[in-house]
Amino acid sequence: MSDAVPEPAAQERGAAPEPQEAGYEPAAPAPLDVPRTPTGNAEVDARLARLADADHLATDGHVEVYEDVHRGLRDALTALDARPGPPAPPSPSPYDRRS
């Protein structure tokens, strides 16, 4: 039993191989025109506007843009948690009570 791959009959007769089709060329990047509604938060709106950068990149470049936007949005949310809230009312001192 042989593991050799049989050659096509055309090559056995000495005929020239048929020309192969040119390689597939993907279409150029095109904007998706996904509407982005402003949020009113300048930092978040700037991150969402960055998504438009992916419109001009091949699909293998989208990941970098998406990760950058995700990181920025996550940082904006984290900053909201870190902001101090309104000051707490002063607690009454046990020495302020008068009878």
Rosetta blueprint (number, residue, H / E / L):
1 M L
2 S L
3 D L
4 A L
5 V L
6 P L
7 E L
8 P L
9 A H
10 A H
11 Q H
12 E H
13 R L
14 G L
15 A L
16 A L
17 P L
18 E L
19 P L
20 Q L
21 E L
22 A L
23 G L
24 Y L
25 E L
26 P L
27 A L
28 A L
29 P L
30 A L
31 P L
32 L L
33 D L
34 V L
35 P L
36 R L
37 T L
38 P L
39 T L
40 G L
41 N L
42 A H
43 E H
44 V H
45 D H
46 A H
47 R H
48 L H
49 A H
50 R H
51 L H
52 A H
53 D H
54 A H
55 D H
56 H H
57 L L
58 A L
59 T H
60 D H
61 G H
62 H H
63 V H
64 E H
65 V H
66 Y H
67 E H
68 D H
69 V H
70 H H
71 R H
72 G H
73 L H
74 R H
75 D H
76 A H
77 L H
78 T H
79 A H
80 L H
81 D H
82 A H
83 R L
84 P L
85 G L
86 P L
87 P L
88 A L
89 P L
90 P L
91 S L
92 P L
93 S L
94 P L
95 Y L
96 D L
97 R L
98 R L
99 S L
